[in-house]
Amino acid sequence: AFKGDSKMAVEVKEQGTVTERVRKLKESFHETSPALCPERVKFLAEAYQENEGKSPITIRAKVYEKFLNGMSLHIDENPIVGNLSKYRVGMVPYPEYSCSWMKKELEAITAFGKVPISEQDRELLTEAADYWKNRTTYTLTNEIHAWKYKGEPTRNELQFAAGVWLIPVGVPPGRISVDYGKVLIKGLNGVIAEAQQQLNRLPIGTSEAISKKDFLEAVITSCNAVIAFANRYADLTADMAQKESDPARKKELEDISQICRWVPANPARTFREAIQSFWFTHLAVHMELNSSGISPGRFPQYMYPFYKKDLEEGRINREEAIELLELLFIKFTEIIRFWSQSFFAKDMGNLLQNISLGGLTADGQD
């Protein structure tokens, strides 16, 4: 566990300038138009059809696996790789949560402005909405509310009457910070091994054991899917490196390939690997949930040991570490959601990817 270090109390000087790479990526980001990528709709339908009759958590893991194994990959000049879709700033539909609005709205609204939806994409969304309209979590939750509170105002009526926003049911609530440090230290292979050990110890024949079995198997399926996703980036960058004529870019692509082949499957060994492993983990949660409030949490606490070790052993300097963090913050900004216009207006489009810069250490020190 990380413990306090007086070197953390360093003076942070205003840099004044950013590196040329960061400047170009920031400029190109502001020039990038968000785009709708409906690929997941196809994988969602296939996974539900192929796994009919299985437990909900098993089906969800299969949806996740199919999506990560089949989605088109995006790569640009940022050495930190991984995106929600085939676009740099791409919106992904999750019709199983809420979908009636998908048939009505002619454009998506985002923090970067309105995005037109093509006729071809609209047909896919309409087809998905027709299938999911009576199956969404939004519909089922409202039905349960109406049954339990028969004769009383509906959730929407309560919201509008009180002028407050209740916990949303059209999207997962989010508001989580996963154990990123565990992935950095153990790797997803370590998480898989832990789940497998618990699976092997389950008693046979009880309903509780069956439920736990489904959960643990879903954990293993999902972690393997993230590892496979990283390996797809390793394959892509290795192939790009073979075709690259610029020596510096070729070396960078080869390095990216090696990093993605190692993390997040295995424990991170360097600050650079820790950054990429963190990003795959953070992105993986966003790819499972169409939600906000998925936060890095105590980012300095679990990242600092990797920076400190690399600094002491001469693998990195402060300026290189700052550039990596700036590149990571650009990746944060590339995550956007495909929400209804009314929901977006309530949430203001803020995904609340919050980082805590202070707090207690593992042994209770400030």
N, C-alpha and C positions, 0 to 999 in steps of 0.2 A: 504494500500500500504506500501511497505517496505521503511523505512527511514534510513539514515545513523546512524551508531553506532561506536563509537571509538574503541570498542572491536574487530571490524573486522580487525583493523590494528595490528594483532598479528604477532609475530616472528614465522616463519615456520622453524622448526628444522628438519634436516635430520634424518629420522627414523633409517636408517641402516638395519633394519630387518623388515620383514612382518610377519603377523600371520601365524601359521601353515596351517590354512584353505586357506588363500590367496596363500601361496606358492604351496600347492598341486593343487589348481585350475589353477594356472598359468602353472605349469608343465604339467598337464593333457591337458590343452588347446593346448600347443605346440606339444603334442603327438596326437592330434585329427585331423583326415583327413577330409577335407570338403566333403560333399556328396550332390548330387542332389536329391531334393524331389519334384516329379511332382504332388503331390496331388492336388494342386490348379488348374491344367489343367482340371481335372474332374469337380470341383465345378464351374469353369468359364463357361464351356459348358452347364452345367445344369441350371445355373442361366440365361444365355442368352436365352435358349430354353423356360424356364418357364415364362419369362417376355417379350417375343417378342411383339413388338408394343408399349412398354412403353418408356418414355423419357430416354435418355442416362444416366442422373444422377440417375434416379430411378434404372435402371439396374445395374449401378456400385455399388450402395448401397446394392443391393441384392446379387451381387457377393461377396462383402465384408462380408456380414452377413453369407452367406453360407460357406465361407472359415473359418471364425473364429468359427463358430458353429461345423464344421465338421473335421477340421484338427487334426491330431494326436499331442498329447502334449509331450514335452520333459521336464524332470526334472533331476537335478543332485544335487551335494552337495552345490551349491550356494543358499543361502536363498532368494535371489532376483530371482523371477521366471518369465518365459516368453521367448519364442524363436520364430524365424521366421518359424520354421518347426519342424518336429519330430526329427531332428538331432540337436546336440548342435551347429554345424557350418554347416548350411544347405542352399543350393541355391534353390530359388523358381522361376520357369519360369513364365513370363508374356508375352505370345505370342501375345496378342492383341496390344502391342506396336510395336514390331518388331520380326520377326520369321524366315525369309528365311535362316539365318545363322544356325538355330537350326538343319536343315537337313544336313548341310555340315560338321560341326565340330565334330570330333570324341571324343573330350575332351573339358572340360571347363577350362578356365584359371582364376586363382584367385591370390590374393596376397600371398597365401600359397602354390602356385605351381599348376600344372595341375591336373585336376580331370577326370578320365575316366568316360564315360557315358555308362551304361549297355545297352545291346541289348533291354531289356524290356522297359527301360526308353526312349531309342531312338525311339522305335515304337510309344510311347505315344506322344513324341515331334513331330515326323513326321506327325502323324495324326492331331495334333493341328496346325502345320505349314501349312498343306494342306488346312485346314478350314479357317485360318486367313490370308493367304497370300495376298488376295486382300482387306482385311478389316482393316489392321493395321493402326495405326496413322502414321507410317512411310510411307506406301504406299499412303495413302490419302493426306498427307501433300505434298509429292512430286508431286502428280497429280495436286493439287491446284497450286503449284508453277509453274508447266509446263503450266497450263492454263493461269495463270495471266501474266507470263513472256514468252509467246510463242516466240520461235525462239532464246531465250537467253540461256546461259549455265545453266545446272542443278545445284542444290545445291552441289552435290558431285563434279561436275566439278569445281565449284567455290572454294570449299574447297581445292582440290588438286592443283589448279592453284595458289592460294594465299598462300598456306602453312599455313593456319589458320583453326581453328576448329569452325564451326558455332554452334549456339545453337542446341543441339541434338533434333531430333524428334523421334528417336527410343526408347527413354525413357522419362518419365516426367522430366522437368527441375529441380525439387527440389528447392534448394536455399530458404528454408523457416525455420522459427523458430516459432512454434505455441505458443499459450498462455498457457504454462504449469502452470503458477501461477494461472490461472483461474480454472483449473481442481483441483489443490491442495486446493484451498480455497472453491470452490463451489461444486466440484465433478461433474461427468458426469450427475448425476440426475439434478443438477442445470442447466447445459447446455441444457438438454432435456426440462426442464421446461421453460427456456427462449425461446427456439425454438417453443414450443407449444403455448406460449403466442403470439408470432409474427404470428404464423399460425392462431390463433383464430381471430386476428385483420385484416386479409387480406380481401380486398374487393372481391366481387364475380363478375366473368364474364369478367375480362380483361386478355389479354395475359400475361401481366406482373405479375398479381396475380397467374396465372397458373404456370409460371416459378418459382416464389418464393415459391409456394406451393410444387412443386417437390423438390426444394432445401431443404426446412425446413423439409420435411418428410424424405429426405435422411439423414439429420443430425441426426434426431431422430433414424432412423433405424441403422445408423452406431454407434452411442453412445451406444445404447442398445446392439449391437453386441459386443462391447468392454467389457461392463459390464458382458455379458454372458460368454465371453472368460475368464475373471477373475474368475467368479464363477466356471467354469470348473476346473481351477487350485485349487480353494478352495475345490471342491469335491475330486479331485485327491489326494491332500495332506492329507485331512481328512481320506480317505480310506487307504493311506499309513501309517498314524499314528496309525490306529487301528491294523495294522499288524506288526508294528515296535517293536522290543524287547529291543533295546537300549533306556533307559529312556531319555537321553539328546536329541537324535535325534527325539524321539517320541514327546517331548515337542516342539522342533523346528518346526516340521511338523504341529502340532496343531496351533502354533502361525502363521505360514505362511497361513494356511487355514483361520484363523480368519481375518488376514490382507486382504487377497484376497476377502473375503466376504464383507469387508467394503469399500475398495478402488479398483478402482477409482470411484466407484459409488457415494461415499459420500466424504465430505471434510476430508482431512488427519488431524489426531489429534496428531501425533507424527512424529519425524524425520524418524523413520523406516517406518511408513505408507507413508510418503511423498516420500521417495526413491522408494518404490514399485509403488505408484501411478504415479510418474514421469515415471518410466520405462514402465509401461503398456501404457501410453500415447505416449511415444517416439516410442515404438515398434509398436503401432497401426498405426502411420503415415507411418512407414517403410513398414508395411504389406499392406497398400493401394497403395503405390507408389514404383515402382522399380527404385529408384532414389538415387542420392547423394545430399549432401548439406542440409540434414535435421538435423538442429543443435539445441542443448539444449539452446544456446544463453546465457541469463543472469542467468545462473544456480545459482550462489551464492546469487543473489538478492532474488529469490523466495524460495530458500531452507534454507537460514540462519535463518529466524525467527523460523522455526521448531527446528533447532539445538539449538538455543539460549534458547528457552523455555524448551526443554528437559534437557539442561545442568543446567539451574537454578533450575529446579524442581527435579533434581537428577535421571532422567530416563536414562541418557546416560553420558558417559565420552568421553573425546577427542579421546582416543585410539579406543573406540568402533565405534565412528563416522568415523574415518579414515579408519577402516576396511570395513565399509559399502561402503564408497566411492571407495575403491580399488576393492571391489566385483562388484560394479556398472561399473567401468571402464573395468573389464573383460567382462561384458555383452556387452558393446559397441563393443569390439573387435570381438565378436562372430557373428556380422552382416556382411554378405558378399552378393554379388550380382551375378546373373547369366546373364552375358552380353556376347556379341560377343567378340572374341579375339581382333578384330580391335578397338572396342569401349573401351575395357579394357585398351589397350595399350595407347590410347589417354588420358584416365582419370587416368591412373596409379593405378587404383584400390582403390583410396583414396575416402572414403565416406564422408569426410569433416564434421564429427560430432563435430563441434567446440564449445568450451565453452569460454565465455567472462569473464575475471577475474576483470574487472574494469568498469568504466563508471559512469554515473550520476544516482542518486536516483530518485524516483518518483517526488520529489519536487525540482529537479534541482541541488542538492548538489553533489559535487565530492566525 
